[in-house]
Amino acid sequence: MAKQKGIAEYMANMPEPAFPVTASEAKPANWIPAIEAIGFIEPNQGVTITSEVSGVINKIDFESGSIVKKDQLLVSLDSDVEKANLKSAEARLPAAKAKYARYQGLYKKGSISKEAFDDAQAAYFSLSADIESLKATIDRRTIRAPFDGVVGLRNVFMGQYIQPTDDIVRLEDTTLMKLRFTVPQTDISDIYLGQDVEIFVDAYPEIPFSGKISAIEPAVNYQSGLVQVQADIPNNEGQLRSGMFARAHIILPTLEDQIILPQTAITYTLYGDNVYLVNKDEKGDLRVRQSVIKAGERKGETVHILDGVKAGDMVVTSGQVRLSNDAKVRIVESNALQAPAETPML
């Protein structure tokens, strides 16, 4: 009995524990809000070169990965038969033209019938049309670049017989890249043509690529409530490639004198988000109290606080696990929450 009484007295007289925490003062700062979106990079122009006709390749005038100019010859197909037919038709054209001119004069004099004149005229016009058709056929057997750009890997070889369904090479204009993404219809009022956009890709995670919104779809998808947006991103150094997955940050006007806290300071619960604020009591001891907050946009390790914390408040940033209202605390220094310069290898 005496032992239990002694234990009770010891516990009653035991000094109140002070829980170690880290804390920082809430200071006003500028916050640059952004609308987050994802999409895939597309080239300014891109096409897979194919042939309109079947035939055997007799010339390839480009190398894989080379830069080509508009109308530059890429591939030509064998056209000996068509060229021979063209020479034959062109050889007959002067005689047909002369006959048409002669019959035209005779018809005006009434020396020949209308039927004879019409036959001469039809023969001349028909031969002229045949010549134009042969020239177009020969031209279709020479495949040229439709615009300036970079070709990819060549998929054909000399002497190969190709058909219209065969891919020859991919040609893309990568001087300017495009990113298509979607935003909720609730954000339409915050976006406009010419608005600044920052693009991030996995290949260069630390490098932002700057661009501008160039087009906004006039209609909202009634099923998803999303609207399509397109941004143009200059690609002067050629780092961006079509098909890359990208994250877009649509930059909104800067908000001044905002409260920004590290995400570790916030305790997320089913009943709301809150932080612990540090204050001194009458004895000068540091104690904490919960404050319900309204969190806004999150960016990296920080959170924009909309309500619940004011400038000058001392906010607990770690060590909240054992805290409750009016708990006594002591502030300690710790760099445990600081991100390492390099990710440690496993």
Secondary structure, 3 states (H helix, E strand, C coil): CHHHHHHHHHHHHCCCCCEEEEEEECCEEEECCEEEEEEEEEEEEEEEEECCCCEEEEEECCCCCCEECCCCEEEEECCHHHHHHHHHHHHHHHHHHHHHHHHHHHHHHCCCCHHHHHHHHHHHHHHHHHHHHHHHHHHHCEEECCCCEEECCCCCCCCCEECCCCEEEEEEEEEEEEEEEEEEHHHHHHCCCCCEEEEEECCEEEEEEEEEEEEECCCCCCCCCEEEEEEEEECCCCCCCCCCEEEEEEECCCEEEEEEEEHHHCEEECCEEEEEEEEECCCCCEEEEEEEEEEEEEECCEEEEEECCCCCCEEEEECHHHCCCCCEEEECCCCCCCCCCCCCCC
